[in-house]
Amino acid sequence: NRSRLEGYPDFDELARWEMDPYNLLAFLPADDRSLASLRPGRSTLSQVLVVESRKPIDSFHDAQQFVREVQAALPGDVKLNVLLTGQPAFVAEISMQTQRDMILMTVLAATLISGAFLLFYRSLVPLLWILGVQSVAILSGFLLARLIFGELNVISMGFATILLGVGMDYCILIYHHCAGGQPESATSLRLLRRGIWSSAIITSAAFAILALSRFPGMQQLSCLVAAGLLTVAVLSTEFLPRVLAG
């Protein structure tokens, strides 16, 4: 309201908002909101402790490490009664949950794709080669984005599962061609390579536009997807046909 924008700032209130930006203390009973000394036998919050990091917290990895160090320093008998707040705690909680969700969705997607491949083709060894190609492509995208940006946003890592779907399409097309045993193998393989490469280049160029965004996560995603798609295009058109020839 207007009164908050007039006059000198209330430094006590600014300190409180820095410590508790979401006003979580308001949900505690009135007698527990004071910053009095810790009373034995109570499990609710009755004391605030400010912890500062010795080094800057510039990424979600730093926030996770900082929170783990704080939790490791707490005595075992009070660890369950301590609530963490502040930006590092929020970043660590959100990023860890996002990482767990992304890993779960990636594993689930790979499981569904593998199950569908086995259902239609009933070939285990080619599936393992294809999954190996996907792993190398995703890893190459991660490494290039890490070299360029120095870190990876958890959101860009999550959306990188796009590589898994598109890359599997390329590999399955190559496998289907090799398993078909067409007499005009060389000619049709050249056409298939041309189609895969045109698809990879066009899709990579579309994602490369995100590099112009001001959001770091979008920039990382553009680099990650573009590098991964071009890698899977090379491996699926040059490496897989030789492996799957038999």
N, C-alpha and C positions, 0 to 999 in steps of 0.2 A: 504494500500500500504506500501512500504518499509519505507517511511518517518515516518509512525506512529509507527514503531517498533524501531527506532533509537533515541538516545539521552535521555534526562531527560523527564519524563512525564509532560504534561501540566495540572497542577492541575485545572485550570479554565475549561479546556475541560472535565476533569474527573468529575468535579462537574456538568457540564451541562449534560453529558451523564447519570449521576446518577439521575438527576432531570427529564430528558426528554430522556429516553433510545430509544424511537422510533422516535426521531427527529421530533416531531409533530410541534414544533415551526417553522420549515422550510415552513409549509403550510400557515403561516400567512403572511399578507402583510409586506413589509420590514419595514415600519415605526412602526409596532406593535410588532416587535421582541425584541426591547430594553426593559430593565428592569427599565424603567422610572416610575415616579409616576403615579398613576391612574388618568386619565383625565376624568372629568365628561362628560357624554353624549356619551361615547363610549362603545359599547357592546363587543368589541374584547379584547383579552388578552393584557394587558400592564403592569402587575406587577406579580411577582412570590413570593409566600409565602411558606416557608418550614414549614411543620408540622411534629413533631416527636411524636411517641407514648410513653407513660410512661411505658408500659410493652411490652415484646417481642411479635411479631406477628408470631406465629408458625403454624397457620392453617388458612383455608379459613374462618372459623367462626370468628377468631380474625380479619382478614382483613375486613370482612363485618361489624363487630361492629365498627372498627376504622373509616371506611368510613362513616357510619351512624352518628357517633359522630361528625366528621368534618362537615358534611352537616348540622347537627342540630345546630352547633355553628355559622353558617353563617347567617347574617341578611337576612330577607326575600326579600329586594329590590335588593340584589346582588347575591342571590343564583343561579338564572338562568344564570348569566353571568360568573360563576366560573367553570373552567374546572379542573378536577383532573387528575393527572398523577402519575407515580411511581408504584412500584411493588404492594403495598397494593391495589391501585385502580384497577389495572389490574386483580389481583387475585379475588377481590370482584366482579367485573363485570362479569368475566368468570364463577365463581362459581355460582353466582345468576342466570345467564342465563341458565347454565347447570341444576341447580336444577329445574327451571321452566320447562325446556324441559323434564327432567326425570319424574317429577310429571305428566305432560300432557300425556306423552307416557304410563305411568303406568295406569292412569285413562282410557285412550283410549283402552289399551289392556284388562283391566278388563271389560270394557263396551262391547267390541266385544265378549269376551269369554262368558260373561253372556247372551248376545243376542243369541249366537249360542246355548248355553245350553237350554234357554227357547224355542228356535225354535224347537229343536229336542225332548226335554223331557217335556216341558210345565209344569214344577214343580218349584214353586217359593221358598217354604220353604227349600227343599234340597239345592237349589242354595245358599241361605243365610247361611246355615251351612257350605257349601263348601268354600264360600268366607271368613267366619270366621276362618276356618282352615288355609287358605292361609295367612290371616293377622297375625295370631299367629306365623306361621312358619317364615315369613319375619321379624317380630319383634324380634323373638328369634335370628335370624342370625345377625340382627343389634346390639342387646344388647351384644352378645358374642364378635363380632368384636370390639365393642366400649370398652369392658372391657379389651381385649387383647392389642389393639393398642392405645387406648385413644382417637382416632378420626377416622373419616371415610372420605375417598377420594370421591369426588362427582362422579368420573368415576366408582368406585366400586359400589356405590349406584345405579347408572344407570344400570349397567350390572346385578345387583341383580334381575332385572325383569325376568331373566332366571327362577328364582324360581316359578314365577307365571305360566309360561307355563308348566314346568315339574310337579309341584305340582298339577295343575288342571288335568293333565293326570291321576295321581294316584287316585285322588278323583272321577273322572268321571268313572274310571274302577270299583271302589267300589260301586258307586251309580248304575251303570248299572247292576252289579251283584245282588245287593239287590232288584232292581226293576224287575229283571227277574223272581224271584220266582222258581229257579230250585230246584228239590227235593234233589239233591246231594249237597246242599248248604254248608255243613260243609267241605266236601272234596275239592270242587272247591275254597272255600274261603281260605283254607290253601295254595293251589297252587297259588292263586292270591297274598296272603301275601308274599309268598316266591319270586315271581317275582318282586313285588314292592320293597321289601327289597334288593334284589340283584341289582336291577337297581339303587336304592338310594346309596348303598354302592360303587358300581363301579363308578358312576358319581361323588360322593363326593371324592373318591380317586383320580380321574382324576383331579379335581379342586384343591385338596390338593397339587398337584405337584407345583402349582403356588406359594406356600408358600416359595419355594426355590429361587424365583425370588428376585432380588435386588430392584424392584420397590414396594414401599409401597402400591400403589393401587392394584397391583396384589396379594400381600399378604393378604390384607383385603378382596379382592374378594374371594379368596380361602376359608378363614374362614367363610365368610358370606354365601356362597352358600352351603358349606359342612354342616354347622349347620342347615341351613334352610331346606335342602333336608332330612336330618335325622329326623328333627322335623315333617315335613309333612308326612314322611313315618310312624312314630309312630302314629300320629293323624288319618291318613287315614285308617290304618289297625286295630287299636285298638279302636278308639273312634267313627269314622263315622259309622261302621257296626251296633253298638248298637243304634245310633241315628236314622239311616235310616232303621232300621229293620221293622218299621211300614209303 
